[in-house]
Amino acid sequence: MGSYLDIERLASLVRSKRGSCGLRETALIIGNVSPSTISRVENGKIPDMDTFLALCDWLEVPLSELIKNTEDEHLDTPEAISIQLRADKNLDPAIANALASLVKAAYKDLSQQKNKEE
């Protein structure tokens, strides 16, 4: 059974809770997490385990809410590609997000074209 971190949900929760609070101030509140790490998470980069646990504590969110089982949920191809792109440590988070958005848009466009032909 495979599992993955729902990074889009984590990023959204972090952005929402941080609100207008600065990255440095938020990092001080969370503790043991740098402002740049918070920024990377908000941009879809997967954090290390210590950071993930600290963020879950700060968000008051159970780990199970952010860890998804691949058997429980069928991932469509664009979503699976997006997860892989965002998990790639060689890609800049902004580029990974842009590529993921591009893949999703292309699949959506192809799907609409296919439906029109039928």
Protein Blocks (a to p, Z undefined) as FASTA:
>chain_A
ZZdddfklmmmmmmmmnmmacfklmmmmnoopafklmmmmmnopacdfklmmmmmmmnop
afklmpccfklpccdfklmmmmmmmmmmkbcfklmmmmmmmmmmmmmmmmmmmmmmZZ
